[in-house]
Amino acid sequence: MLNSIQINTETIDALGLNKEQREHLLNHIEEVLIALRRVIRATDLHSKYLPKLLG
């Protein structure tokens, strides 16, 4: 169900994190991006529903 999200990791690499910290940070970034996609999708669906509801 989840699509792979491409993240430019150049800035993250510059932080000098170890492998575990880097993976943890990337997981959190991916979770945030997925949540934002859901909010955008819900907003889009709702904005299409309102004109139908209100005529």
C-alpha positions in Angstrom: 0.0 0.0 0.0 2.7 2.5 0.9 4.8 3.8 -2.0 8.5 4.3 -1.6 9.3 7.9 -0.9 12.4 9.4 -2.4 14.2 11.7 0.0 17.3 13.7 -0.8 19.6 12.5 2.0 22.5 14.9 1.4 21.6 17.1 4.3 20.9 14.2 6.6 24.3 12.7 5.7 26.0 16.0 6.6 24.7 15.6 10.2 27.2 12.9 10.9 24.7 10.4 12.4 25.5 6.8 12.9 23.6 4.2 10.9 21.0 3.6 13.6 20.3 7.3 14.2 20.1 8.0 10.4 17.6 5.2 9.9 15.5 6.4 12.8 15.5 9.9 11.5 14.5 8.7 8.0 11.7 6.6 9.4 10.3 9.7 11.2 10.6 11.8 8.0 8.8 9.1 6.1 6.0 8.9 8.7 5.5 12.7 8.5 5.4 12.7 4.7 2.8 9.9 4.8 0.7 11.9 7.3 0.9 15.0 5.1 -0.2 13.0 2.1 -3.2 11.8 4.0 -4.2 15.3 5.1 -3.8 16.6 1.6 -5.9 13.7 0.2 -8.6 14.2 2.8 -8.7 17.9 2.1 -8.9 17.3 -1.6 -11.8 14.8 -1.2 -13.6 17.1 1.1 -13.3 20.1 -1.2 -14.8 18.0 -4.0 -17.6 16.9 -1.8 -18.7 20.4 -0.6 -20.0 21.7 -4.0 -22.1 18.5 -4.4 -23.5 18.9 -0.9 -24.2 22.6 -1.2 -25.3 22.5 -4.8 
